[in-house]
Amino acid sequence: MTKGPTPILARPQGGEILNLQFLRGAAALLVVACHLLERLVKRDLYPIEYRDLAWALGEVGVDTFFAISGFIMVHTTLNSFGERRKARQFIRRRFVRVAPLYYLTTLGMIVFRLVVDRTGALPSVTELAKSLAFIPYPDADGLMRPVYGLGWTLEYEMYFYLLFTLGMCFRARVGLLLVLLVLCLQVAFGMQVATRLGVESELGVIVAYLAQPIVLYFVIGIGIALVYRAFGGASTIRIPDSAVCVLGFAVMLGAAVDLTVPRYLAIGVTVSLLALLRSRTPSRAFSAISRICGDASYSIYLTHSFILGVIALFFAKVGVGGTPALLLYVCIAGAISLAVGWFTWRLVEKPIAAVLKGRQSTAGSRIEAIAP
């Protein structure tokens, strides 16, 4: 193994990118909007047709998460390729970043089923063990979801981190090519492999699950990161960062509202805009908002399900439908979810991370800490 990346990619390690911090928060809030609208449809405040919009909003949010994750992993670790010790450090940091809050919210979901929703079945020991180990499996309803349903995205994330760790054992060009090839080949041929293994077998189910095209959003993020590094970072422009972020968010939203807009293209354009362009003088207000969004994004994602039921019930009792009301409902639920997410990050997630990481500088850059 060689030490360090190939010369063309040997640029300084990346730091915090405020636009992407903002985008992470926006993606999390799209997932909040998705689940809020689903609950409002279930309570008959909006017709069943709105469920398609809800799913589209959630899918765009998750897809954006994956693209940003692909970008950040390259952006923060490219100079560490070729060193197995740093590869081991990388996967430990990723586990410490993702697992604690996920384990707590999984426990919270079990307690919720015991105390509040007594109609739901409790998970078996095997189901709980697989959930905590990020191993995909079909539940009693035949759906691929862990004990805490939102954890399905983390199963893809942890798989990507494991694959990325393998790639980091090689020099940068070889390692990244390996990661890209595996992700693309598993989508192209994964279902055939799963069929040969047996679609009902445990391994076949996992292979088929990981062969879903959603993993290609990691590929998009990696590609954008390589462009970013090849050109020495973002280009400075006179346009405020807030304007660039609003434009990028509008493109994302357009892909959700208009299903004819190619989602890969829309998210690729959004992440590219926010990663490759930055204001010469970002405002303090925008910087503060972006950091709050980035800090809270993971906590927003994992905690919002615990509060949306009550929020949706209140809106249903208000009984006012229509698009203007829906926009207001989304804004209110988003603001509450952001506040709960930020306090969870500040009072739970951050202290746990500090203890587990020992406040060491080797724990990774700030931007890497933002991404699950």
C-alpha positions as CSV (number, residue, x, y, z in Angstrom):
1,M,0.0,0.0,0.0
2,T,1.2,3.5,-0.7
3,K,1.1,6.4,1.7
4,G,-1.3,9.1,0.8
5,P,-3.3,10.0,-2.3
6,T,-2.0,10.4,-5.9
7,P,-0.5,13.8,-6.6
8,I,-3.3,15.2,-8.7
9,L,-5.7,14.8,-5.7
10,A,-3.3,15.8,-3.0
11,R,-5.0,19.0,-1.8
12,P,-5.6,20.2,1.7
13,Q,-8.2,18.5,3.7
14,G,-11.6,20.2,3.5
15,G,-13.2,22.2,6.2
16,E,-16.7,23.3,7.0
17,I,-18.9,24.2,4.0
18,L,-21.8,26.4,5.2
19,N,-24.0,25.9,2.2
20,L,-24.0,22.1,2.7
21,Q,-24.7,22.6,6.4
22,F,-27.8,24.5,5.3
23,L,-28.7,21.8,2.8
24,R,-28.5,19.0,5.3
25,G,-31.1,20.8,7.5
26,A,-33.3,21.5,4.5
27,A,-33.2,17.8,3.5
28,A,-34.1,16.8,7.0
29,L,-37.1,19.2,7.0
30,L,-38.3,17.7,3.7
31,V,-38.5,14.4,5.5
32,V,-40.4,16.1,8.3
33,A,-42.8,17.6,5.7
34,C,-43.3,14.1,4.2
35,H,-44.2,12.5,7.4
36,L,-46.4,15.3,8.5
37,L,-48.4,15.2,5.3
38,E,-48.7,11.4,5.6
39,R,-50.3,11.9,9.0
40,L,-52.6,14.6,7.8
41,V,-53.8,12.3,5.0
42,K,-54.4,9.5,7.5
43,R,-56.5,11.9,9.5
44,D,-58.6,12.8,6.4
45,L,-57.5,16.5,6.4
46,Y,-56.1,16.0,2.9
47,P,-57.1,13.6,0.2
48,I,-55.2,10.4,-0.6
49,E,-53.6,12.0,-3.7
50,Y,-51.4,14.1,-1.4
51,R,-49.6,10.9,-0.3
52,D,-47.7,10.9,-3.6
53,L,-46.4,14.4,-2.8
54,A,-45.5,13.3,0.7
55,W,-43.4,10.4,-0.6
56,A,-41.8,12.6,-3.2
57,L,-40.7,15.1,-0.6
58,G,-39.3,12.4,1.6
59,E,-37.4,10.7,-1.2
60,V,-35.8,14.0,-2.3
61,G,-34.7,14.6,1.3
62,V,-33.2,11.2,1.7
63,D,-31.5,11.2,-1.7
64,T,-30.0,14.6,-0.9
65,F,-28.7,13.2,2.4
66,F,-26.9,10.4,0.5
67,A,-25.4,12.8,-2.1
68,I,-24.0,15.1,0.6
69,S,-22.7,12.0,2.5
70,G,-20.8,10.9,-0.6
71,F,-19.3,14.4,-1.0
72,I,-18.3,14.8,2.6
73,M,-16.6,11.5,2.9
74,V,-14.3,12.3,0.0
75,H,-13.9,15.9,1.0
76,T,-12.7,15.1,4.5
77,T,-10.7,11.9,4.0
78,L,-9.0,12.0,0.6
79,N,-5.6,12.7,2.1
80,S,-6.0,9.7,4.3
81,F,-6.2,7.1,1.6
82,G,-3.5,4.4,1.6
83,E,-3.2,4.2,5.4
84,R,-5.0,1.4,7.0
85,R,-4.7,3.0,10.5
86,K,-6.7,6.0,9.3
87,A,-9.2,3.7,7.6
88,R,-9.8,2.1,10.9
89,Q,-10.1,5.5,12.6
90,F,-12.6,6.5,9.9
91,I,-15.0,3.6,10.5
92,R,-14.8,4.1,14.3
93,R,-15.7,7.7,13.9
94,R,-18.6,6.9,11.7
95,F,-20.0,4.4,14.1
96,V,-19.6,6.7,17.0
97,R,-21.3,9.4,15.0
98,V,-24.3,7.4,13.9
99,A,-25.0,4.7,16.5
100,P,-25.6,6.3,19.9
101,L,-28.6,8.5,19.0
102,Y,-30.0,5.8,16.7
103,Y,-29.8,3.3,19.6
104,L,-31.5,5.8,21.9
105,T,-34.4,6.5,19.5
106,T,-34.8,2.8,18.8
107,L,-35.2,2.2,22.6
108,G,-37.6,5.2,22.6
109,M,-39.7,3.5,19.9
110,I,-39.9,0.3,21.9
111,V,-40.9,2.2,25.0
112,F,-43.5,4.0,22.9
113,R,-45.0,0.7,21.7
114,L,-45.1,-0.5,25.3
115,V,-46.7,2.5,26.9
116,V,-48.7,4.3,24.1
117,D,-49.2,2.2,21.1
118,R,-50.0,-1.2,22.7
119,T,-51.5,-2.5,19.5
120,G,-48.0,-2.8,17.9
121,A,-46.0,-6.0,18.3
122,L,-42.7,-5.8,20.1
123,P,-39.6,-6.8,18.1
124,S,-38.0,-10.2,18.6
125,V,-34.4,-10.5,19.9
126,T,-33.2,-11.3,16.4
127,E,-35.0,-8.3,14.9
128,L,-33.6,-6.0,17.6
129,A,-30.1,-7.4,17.1
130,K,-30.2,-6.9,13.3
131,S,-31.6,-3.4,13.7
132,L,-28.7,-2.4,16.1
133,A,-26.2,-4.0,13.8
134,F,-27.6,-2.2,10.7
135,I,-28.4,-5.5,9.0
136,P,-31.4,-5.2,6.6
137,Y,-34.3,-7.7,7.1
138,P,-38.0,-8.0,6.3
139,D,-40.3,-7.4,9.2
140,A,-43.6,-9.2,9.9
141,D,-45.3,-7.2,7.2
142,G,-42.7,-8.1,4.6
143,L,-41.2,-4.5,4.6
144,M,-37.5,-3.9,4.8
145,R,-37.3,-1.8,7.9
146,P,-35.6,-2.0,11.3
147,V,-37.3,-1.7,14.7
148,Y,-37.2,2.1,14.3
149,G,-38.4,2.5,10.8
150,L,-36.3,5.6,10.0
151,G,-33.2,3.5,10.5
152,W,-33.5,2.1,7.0
153,T,-31.5,5.0,5.6
154,L,-28.7,4.3,8.2
155,E,-28.4,0.8,6.9
156,Y,-27.4,2.2,3.5
157,E,-25.2,4.8,5.2
158,M,-23.3,2.2,7.3
159,Y,-22.9,-0.1,4.2
160,F,-21.4,2.9,2.3
161,Y,-19.0,3.6,5.2
162,L,-17.8,0.0,5.3
163,L,-17.2,0.1,1.5
164,F,-15.5,3.5,1.8
165,T,-13.3,2.1,4.6
166,L,-12.2,-0.7,2.3
167,G,-11.4,1.9,-0.4
168,M,-9.3,3.9,2.0
169,C,-6.9,1.0,2.4
170,F,-5.7,1.7,-1.2
171,R,-4.2,4.8,-2.8
172,A,-6.9,7.4,-3.6
173,R,-7.4,6.7,-7.3
174,V,-7.6,3.0,-6.8
175,G,-9.7,3.2,-3.7
176,L,-12.3,5.6,-5.0
177,L,-12.5,3.7,-8.3
178,L,-13.2,0.6,-6.2
179,V,-16.0,2.3,-4.3
180,L,-17.5,3.7,-7.5
181,L,-17.3,0.4,-9.3
182,V,-18.9,-1.6,-6.5
183,L,-21.8,0.8,-6.1
184,C,-22.5,0.9,-9.8
185,L,-22.0,-2.8,-10.4
186,Q,-24.3,-3.7,-7.5
187,V,-27.1,-1.7,-9.0
188,A,-26.5,-3.1,-12.4
189,F,-26.2,-6.8,-11.4
190,G,-27.3,-7.0,-7.8
191,M,-30.7,-8.4,-8.6
192,Q,-29.3,-11.2,-10.7
193,V,-26.9,-12.1,-7.9
194,A,-29.7,-12.0,-5.4
195,T,-31.8,-14.3,-7.7
196,R,-28.9,-16.8,-7.9
197,L,-28.5,-16.7,-4.1
198,G,-32.3,-17.2,-3.7
199,V,-34.6,-14.2,-3.2
200,E,-36.0,-15.8,-0.1
201,S,-32.6,-16.4,1.5
202,E,-31.2,-14.0,4.1
203,L,-28.1,-13.1,2.0
204,G,-30.2,-12.8,-1.2
205,V,-32.6,-10.4,0.6
206,I,-29.6,-8.2,1.7
207,V,-28.0,-8.2,-1.7
208,A,-31.3,-7.2,-3.4
209,Y,-31.8,-4.5,-0.8
210,L,-28.4,-3.0,-1.4
211,A,-28.9,-3.2,-5.2
212,Q,-31.5,-0.4,-5.2
213,P,-30.6,2.6,-7.4
214,I,-30.7,4.9,-4.3
215,V,-27.0,4.1,-3.6
216,L,-26.1,6.0,-6.8
217,Y,-26.6,9.2,-4.9
218,F,-23.4,8.4,-3.1
219,V,-21.8,8.2,-6.5
220,I,-23.1,11.6,-7.4
221,G,-21.7,13.1,-4.2
222,I,-18.3,11.5,-4.8
223,G,-18.2,12.9,-8.3
224,I,-19.0,16.4,-7.1
225,A,-16.3,16.1,-4.4
226,L,-13.7,15.1,-7.0
227,V,-14.6,18.1,-9.1
228,Y,-14.4,20.3,-6.0
229,R,-10.9,19.0,-5.1
230,A,-9.6,19.1,-8.7
231,F,-10.4,22.8,-9.0
232,G,-9.0,23.7,-5.6
233,G,-12.3,24.3,-3.8
234,A,-15.4,26.5,-4.3
235,S,-15.4,29.5,-6.6
236,T,-16.2,32.8,-4.9
237,I,-19.1,34.9,-6.3
238,R,-20.8,38.2,-5.5
239,I,-24.2,36.5,-5.0
240,P,-25.0,35.9,-1.3
241,D,-24.8,32.3,-0.1
242,S,-28.4,32.6,1.1
243,A,-29.5,33.3,-2.5
244,V,-27.6,30.3,-3.8
245,C,-29.1,28.1,-1.1
246,V,-32.7,29.3,-1.9
247,L,-32.0,28.5,-5.6
248,G,-30.7,25.1,-4.8
249,F,-33.6,24.3,-2.5
250,A,-36.1,25.5,-5.2
251,V,-34.5,23.0,-7.6
252,M,-34.9,20.2,-5.0
253,L,-38.5,21.2,-4.3
254,G,-39.2,21.3,-8.0
255,A,-38.0,17.7,-8.4
256,A,-40.5,16.7,-5.6
257,V,-43.5,18.6,-6.8
258,D,-43.0,17.9,-10.5
259,L,-42.3,14.1,-10.9
260,T,-41.2,14.7,-14.5
261,V,-38.0,16.5,-13.4
262,P,-35.1,13.9,-13.3
263,R,-34.3,13.6,-9.6
264,Y,-30.7,12.6,-10.2
265,L,-30.1,15.7,-12.2
266,A,-32.0,18.0,-9.8
267,I,-30.1,16.8,-6.7
268,G,-26.8,16.7,-8.6
269,V,-27.3,20.4,-9.6
270,T,-28.3,21.4,-6.1
271,V,-25.4,19.8,-4.3
272,S,-23.0,21.1,-7.0
273,L,-24.3,24.7,-6.7
274,L,-24.0,24.7,-2.9
275,A,-20.6,23.0,-2.8
276,L,-18.9,24.7,-5.7
277,L,-20.1,28.3,-5.2
278,R,-19.7,30.5,-2.2
279,S,-20.0,34.1,-1.3
280,R,-16.9,36.2,-0.8
281,T,-18.3,37.6,2.4
282,P,-20.9,35.2,4.0
283,S,-23.2,37.0,6.4
284,R,-23.1,36.2,10.1
285,A,-26.8,35.5,10.1
286,F,-26.6,33.0,7.3
287,S,-23.5,31.4,8.9
288,A,-25.3,31.0,12.2
289,I,-28.5,29.6,10.5
290,S,-26.5,27.1,8.4
291,R,-24.6,25.8,11.4
292,I,-27.8,25.3,13.4
293,C,-29.3,23.5,10.4
294,G,-26.2,21.3,10.0
295,D,-25.8,20.6,13.7
296,A,-29.4,19.7,14.2
297,S,-30.0,17.7,10.9
298,Y,-29.3,14.2,12.2
299,S,-31.2,14.8,15.4
300,I,-34.1,16.3,13.4
301,Y,-34.3,13.1,11.3
302,L,-34.3,10.7,14.2
303,T,-36.5,12.7,16.6
304,H,-39.3,14.2,14.5
305,S,-41.4,11.0,14.5
306,F,-41.9,11.3,18.2
307,I,-43.6,14.7,18.0
308,L,-45.3,14.7,14.6
309,G,-48.3,12.6,15.8
310,V,-49.4,15.2,18.3
311,I,-48.7,18.1,15.9
312,A,-50.8,16.4,13.1
313,L,-53.6,15.6,15.6
314,F,-53.8,19.3,16.5
315,F,-53.8,20.4,12.9
316,A,-56.5,17.9,12.1
317,K,-58.7,19.3,14.9
318,V,-58.2,22.8,13.5
319,G,-59.8,21.2,10.4
320,V,-58.6,23.8,7.8
321,G,-57.3,22.2,4.6
322,G,-56.0,23.7,1.3
323,T,-52.6,24.6,0.1
324,P,-52.0,27.8,2.1
325,A,-52.9,26.0,5.3
326,L,-50.6,23.1,4.4
327,L,-47.7,25.5,3.9
328,L,-48.4,27.0,7.3
329,Y,-48.6,23.5,8.9
330,V,-45.3,22.5,7.3
331,C,-43.6,25.7,8.5
332,I,-44.9,25.2,12.1
333,A,-44.0,21.6,12.2
334,G,-40.6,22.3,10.7
335,A,-39.8,25.0,13.2
336,I,-40.8,22.7,16.1
337,S,-38.8,19.8,14.7
338,L,-35.8,22.1,14.2
339,A,-35.9,23.3,17.8
340,V,-36.3,19.8,19.2
341,G,-33.5,18.5,16.9
342,W,-31.2,21.3,17.9
343,F,-31.8,20.8,21.7
344,T,-31.3,17.0,21.2
345,W,-28.0,17.7,19.4
346,R,-26.9,20.1,22.1
347,L,-28.1,18.2,25.2
348,V,-27.8,14.6,24.1
349,E,-25.9,14.0,20.8
350,K,-23.0,16.4,21.4
351,P,-22.3,15.3,25.0
352,I,-22.3,11.6,24.1
353,A,-20.0,12.3,21.1
354,A,-17.6,14.3,23.4
355,V,-17.4,11.4,25.9
356,L,-16.9,8.7,23.2
357,K,-14.4,10.7,21.2
358,G,-12.6,12.1,24.2
359,R,-12.5,15.5,22.6
360,Q,-9.6,14.4,20.5
361,S,-8.6,16.4,17.4
362,T,-8.3,13.1,15.7
363,A,-12.1,12.6,16.0
364,G,-12.5,14.3,12.5
365,S,-13.4,17.6,11.1
366,R,-16.5,19.5,11.9
367,I,-18.1,18.9,8.6
368,E,-17.5,15.2,8.8
369,A,-19.1,15.2,12.3
370,I,-22.3,16.8,10.7
371,A,-22.9,13.9,8.3
372,P,-24.3,10.5,9.2
